[in-house]
Amino acid sequence: MSVWVNGRRRSTLDYRDRGLNYGDGLFETMRVLGRRIRLLDYHLDRLYAGCRRLRIAAPNGAKLRRELERIASARNDAILKLIVTRGSGVRGYRPTGRERTTRIIQLHASPPGSASQAATRARVRLCATPLSINARLAGLKTLNRLDAVLARAEWRDARIWEGLMGDGEGGWVCGTMSNLFLVRGSTLATPLLDRCGVAGVMRRWILANAASLRLRPVERRIRWRDLASADEVFMSNAVVGMRSVRTIERPAGETLRFSRTKTADHFRIRLDAR
C-alpha cells in the first residue's frame, strides 16, 4: 500500500485531526482499471455533495482530480481510497471554522481473485445489527461506519460474501459494503435511502442505465416479502461492480434462493464496455 497525505508521500497524521477524533469526514473507495478510475465523476460528485452537507471546506476540484489520476496511473488494477476530513482542530465537537481540510489517498493492490469472485453468485446473510437512522446523514459516505463494523463482525464464514442490514423497523436497506437491487418482471427496485444507508456510485450508475435494459427503476421500502417474491437479486459497489445473489440466509430461519443472473450480467457487460 502507498499513502499520500495532503499531496505528500507519507503515512503520519496529526493526532488532533477531527477525522480521527470524531469521524468528521468523508471517504470514497474507487476501482482503478487500465490505470483509470472507474466512475470518477460520480465519486467526485458524491464527495463534494457530502462536503457541502457537512460544511467541510472541499479540496480544490481540479487539483484533486489531477492528483487522483496521477496516482491511479501507477497501477493497471487497484483500489484507490480517498479520505477527506475537516482537518486538525482544538478539543471539542464544535468546529471553529479555521480548520484546514486534510486529504489522504491510499493505493492498494486489488485482492487476489476479485475478478472471478465478482462473476460468481454470492451467499448473503441477514445482520442483527441495524443501521442508525439519521435523515441528515442519509446517503453520505461518512467516516462513521461503526454500524457496518459491528454487522460485519457477526460472521466469520468465508463463504458468506455480504451481510444485509435493516433499519430496525422491518425494512432492508443495504449491505455492509454494498447496495441492494431486486428484479421482478420489468421493475428494478432498490431501497429508498432517505433515512439511512449509503448512496453508492454504482447504484447511481445502475439507476441511470436501467432504461437501456427496458427496466423501470423504483426506490422504495424493501421488506422480507419483497425479497421472497423477487425474480433476481443482486448487490453492487464501486469495487466489484455488480454481483448476483444466490442465497439470502436468515440465521436459524428461512433461506431464500435465486437462480437468475441475467440482469446483473447485462449491467456488467455494459459497465465493462464503457
N, C-alpha and C positions, 0 to 999 in steps of 0.2 A: 504494500500500500504506500502511496505517496500523498503527502499532505502540504497544502498551502494555506497560510493564514494571512489575510489581507494582502494577497499577491506575492508573499514571500514563502520560499520553501522552508518550512519549519513545522514543528509539532507541539509547540508550547502555547499556552493560553493564559491570559491574565486571570487569576483566581477570583477577581471581582466581576468577571463577565456575567451579565444578567441571564444569558442563556444557560450557564452552568448553575447559577444560584436559584433561578426562578422558572427556568424553561421559557424564558421570554424571547421567543424567536420562532423561526420557520425553517423548514428544510425541503429539499427536492432530491429525489433519487432517480437518476436518469440512466438510460441504456445507451451505450456507445456501440455502434455497429459501423464497420467500414470507416472508422476514425471520425464519424459524425454522430452528433447527439440526436437520437430519435425524439421527435415532437418537442424540440427545444422551445419553439414559440409558445406552445401550451404551458410548458414548465415555467417560463418567464412570466406569462400572463398570470398564472396562479400565484407565483411568488409576489409579484407587485400588487395584486389584489389583496393578498394577505398582509403585506406591509401597510397598505392604506387602512385596512380594518383595525390593525393593531397599533397604528400610528407610529410605526417604525420608519426612520429615515431610510429609504431604499437605496441600495448601491446604484451608482451611475449605470444606466442601462447598456449603453454602447460598450463601455469598459468591461462590464461584467460578461457580456456576450463574447467579446474578444478573448477574455481570459478563459472562459469555459471551452470555447472552440479550440484554443491553443492547447490546453491540457488534454482535451479529448483526442486531438490529432496524434498523440503519442501511442495510442493503442487501437488495434483493429476491433477488439471486442472487450468491453469493460463496463464497469458500473461506476458512475460518477455521482458523488453525493455533494450537494451544496447546502451549507448551513448559514443562515443569516440571523444574527442576534442583535438586540438593541445596543449591545456594547457594554463596556465596563461602567460601573457607577457606584454610588455610595450605598451603604447598607440600607435596606428598607424596600418595600414594594413599590413605592411611588417613583416613577421616572422623573428626573429633573428637567429633561428636555435638552440637556447638554451632552448626552451620551453620543459617542461616535460608533456607527454600525461596525460590527465585526462580521467578516465573511470567511468561511472555512470551506475549502474544497478538498475532497478526498477522492483519489482514483484507485479503484480496486480491480483486480483481475476478475473476470466472470467466473462463477462457481463451476467446477468441472461437471459436465453432463447437463448443463442448464438448457441447452437447445433441445436435447432429446427428451428431457423431463417435460418441457412445455407442450410437447406433442402427445404426451400420454394423458389418459384420463385420471383425474385426481380423486383421492379419498378426502372427504371433508367431514369434520365433526362439529357438533354444536358446542358452544362455550357457555359455561355458567356465569362467567364474568360479564356484566352488562356494560354498555357504553355509557359514559357520563353525558347527560343531556344539558346542552347549553347552546341556545339558538345563536348567540353572538359569536360563537367559535365554530359552529357547524360548517362543514365543508373544508375548513382550513387544515393544512398540514403543519400543525404547530409542533414544537419540541416536547409538548406534554403528551407522552404516549404510554402512560402507565396503565391505562385500560388494556391496551394491546399487549403490554409486557405481562400483566397478570393472566390474561387469556391464553397467551402462547405458552405460559408455564404449566398449563393444565394437562398437557400430554407430552410424552416422550417417545411415542411410537413413530419411528422414522417413515413408516409407510403412509402416515397421515400428512397430507401436504398443508392443509389450512384449517383454521377454525372459524366458524361463522358466529358473529356476535350480534346480540339483540339489544333492544332499547329498554329492557326490563318490563315492558308492557305488552309483550306478545308479538312485537314486530321484529323481523330480522333485517339487519341494516347493511352489514358489510363483513368482510373477513378481517383478520388481524392485520393483513397487509394487502388486501385486495377489495375490489368492488364486485357486486353480485348482479347477475343477469339471468332472467328466466324467459324462455320462449314458449309460447302457446299459440298455435296457429300462426297468424301473421303479426302477432303482438310481441314486442320486445319490452319486457318490464324490468325496471331496476328500482331499488328502494329510493324513496324520497329522502333527501339529506338536509332537511330544514331544521333539525333539532340536534343531530349528532352525525358522526361519520365523516370520512374524508372524501372529497370530490376528486377522484383520480383523473389524471390527464388522459389515461387510456379510456376511462369511462366517457370522458368528453368526446374523444375521437370516435368511439363506437356509436354514441348517440348521434353525432353529426353525420355518420355514414350509414345509418340504419336504412334510410330510404333507398339507397342504392341496392340493397338486398330485398327490397319490397317489404320491409318491416316497418311497423308503426311503433315508434318509441314512446313509452309511458313511464313516468316517475310516480310511484305511489307506495303506500304502505304494503309490505310483504309479510304475510302470515304463513304458518306452517302448512295450512291447506293450499296456499298458492304454490309452495314448493312441491307438495304432493301431487298437484294436478299439472305440473309443467311437463312439456314435451322434452325440453332440453334445459340444462342449467350449465352456465359457465361463469368463470371469475376472471378478473383482469387486473393487471397492474403495469406500471411503466417498464418493468424489467422483463417479465415473462410474456407480455402481450396478453393473449387470451389462453385460458386453459379450461378444457371441458371437465365437468364433474361427473364421476362415475357413481359415487355414493355420498349421501349425507347421513351421518350416523348420529343417532341420539343415544348418548351413553345410557346403557341399561334400558334401552327402549327401541322404538321403531327405526328401521333403516330404509331410506329412500334410494332407489336405484334408477339410473338413467343410462340409456344406450345410445341416444342420438348425439352426434357431434357436428352435424352439418353446418349450423350457423357459426359456431366458433371457428371451424375450418375455413369457411368463406371469408370471415373477417381477417383471419390470419394471413390468407393469401393476399388480400387487398393491402394489408399493412406492409407485408414484405415487398410488395410491388411499388411502394412509394419511392 
